Amino acid sequence: MKDLVEKLERGELTKDEVLAEMKKRGLFHHANEPIPGIFALTGVFVWSVLCFLPLACKILNLGIPEIPSVQISIELAYSAILLAVVMVPPLFYSFNLRERRSVTGDENIVLIKSGAYGIVRHPAFLAELLMFVTLPIIINGLTLILPFTLLSILGEIAIVICFHLQAWHEEKVNIKKWGDEYRLYMREVPRFNFIVGI
């Protein structure tokens, strides 16, 4: 990776040439994925189906027995809103930082370890994950439109697992990119646990 960074800085390679070389070496974060972000996309799909299926059945009057649900307290809903709002700045910050230090707007050639990346290794994933986890809680707690059922809990579990798989896959590529430097970063900074990271 360092050779590509140096050649780019000296003007010997263009960003497109660096990206082509990274792809050739299998050093881009969607390497070996049939569809970029397949694990996260699968999680979002499963989460959507499981969380919104009871509502869809009710609206479409499919005659499927209603699944028992719980009413989320207004206090929990407001706490979820607060958590979701707090996670928005790190999400946009990490996107902005990656954009400024990348080859293509999404592919880093320099390991970023500062800011939100100094607290968790995947701040964008964490922010997205927390927004997905809090959304059914917020909707149920404030409107009662979306039932919070066992399927909702299974959807939450599915999206957490899929985002962990996506992060794990990207970390394997990052180890190929940066080697021991990334392994040390993995020991120093947690994947998602921002409490430990602070």
N, C-alpha and C positions, 0 to 999 in steps of 0.2 A: 504494500500500500504506500509506503513511504516514497518509493521510487516514482509512483504516479503523482503524488503530491508535489515532489520536487520538480518533475518535468512540467507540471501544470504551472507552478509558480515561475519557472524560467521561460514559459511561453513555448516550450517545445511540443506540447500537446494542447489540443483544445479540450473543452469540457466534454464534447461529444466523443472524442477519441479516448478520453479517460474512462467514460462510461462504457464504451465498447470493450476496452481492455478489462474493465471490472467484470463485465458480463462473461467475457471469455474465461476469466479466472474463477468465475462462480462467486464473486465477491459483492453481490448486491443483495439487499435484504429480502427480496422475493425469489432468490435462487432456488431452483428445484421445486417451486410451487406451481401446480398446473394453472391455478388462478391466483393472481397476486392477492395476498391477505386472506387466503382460503379459510384458515382457522377462525379468524375474527368474523369473516362473513358468515360462516356456518353458525357461529355462536349467535350473531344478530338474527339470523333466520329462525333458529330454534327458539330463541328468546321471544321473538315476535309472535310466533305461532302459539307457544305455550301461554304467554301472558295475555294475548288478545283473543284466544279461542273461545273462552266462556262468553265474552262480550259479543263476538261474531255469532255464536249460536243463539244468543238471546235476541239480537237484532234481527237475524234471519228466521227466527222462530222455527228452528230445525227439529224441535220436539225432543231434543237430547236432555236427559235429566240434569237439573242444575247442580253444579258442583258446590259443596259448602264453601263459604268464603268468610273471611274475617273483615271487620271494619277497622281500618287504620285510624288511630287517634289523630286529631288535628295537630297536636304537639309533635308527634312523630313526622307528620307530613311537612310541617314547617321546618323541622330539623333537617329533613331530606332536602328541602328547597335550599336551605343555607349551605349544606354540603355541596349540592350541585352548583350553586353560584360561586362558592369558593374555588371549585375545581376548574371553572372556565378560564381564568387568567393563565394557569399553568399550561392548559391545552393550547391556547393561542401563542403563548410564549415559546413553547417547544416547537410548534410548527414554524414560527418566525425564525427561531434560532437555526433549525434544520435548513430552512430555505436559504438563509444567508451563508451557511457554511457547507453547502452541498454542491454536487455536480449537476444534478437535474432538478433540484427543488425538493427531492425526496431521498436522495442517496448521498450520505455523508462520506467524505474522504478523510476527515479529521475527526478523531474521537472527542466528542463534547462531554466534559465532565463538570461543567459549571452550571450555576443557576439551578433550575428544576432538575437537571440531570445529575446534580450533586446530591440530591435528596432521594430520588428513585431513578432506576435505569430507564424506565419507560413512562415518562410523565404523561404523554399523550394517551397511551393505552389506559393508564390509571384514571385520567380524567374522563375518558369515554366510558370506561367500565363503571365508574361511580355514577355517571349520568344514567346509564342503562339500569343499574340496580335501584336507583332512587325514583325513576319515572313511575313505575307502577304504584309505589308507595305514595307519591305525591298525588297522582290522579285519583287513587282510591280515597285517600285521606281528605281531599278537598271537594271531590264531586260525587263520589259513590258510583260513577259511571262504570269504572273498570273494577270488576270483582277481584279481590286479592285471594287467590285460591292456592291449593297444593300445586297446581300447574304453574302458577306465578313463581313459587319457590323453586320448582324444578327448572323453570326458565332462567332464574337468577343463577342457579348452580351451573347450568349449561354455559351461560355466557362467561362466567368466571373461569371455568375450565378451558373454554376455547380461547380466551384472551391469554391465559397462561401458556397454552400451546403455541400461540402466535409469537409471544415474547420469547419462549424457549427456542423456537425455530430461528428467529432473528438473532438471538444470542449465539447460536451455533455459527451463523454466517459472520457475526462480529468477531468471534474468536479466530476464524480464518483470516479476517481482515487485519486485526490488530494484535493477535497472539497474546503474549504474556501481559501486555499492557491492559487488554480487555479482561483477562482473568483476574488481575489485581483489582481492577475497577469493580468486577463482580463480587469480590470479597469485601470491598469497602462500602459499596452502595447496594441497598436491597432492590429487588426487582420491582415490587409494588408497595411494600410496607413503609409508607411515608412517616409513620411515627418513629420507627427505628432510624430512618434516614435523617430526621431532624436532629 
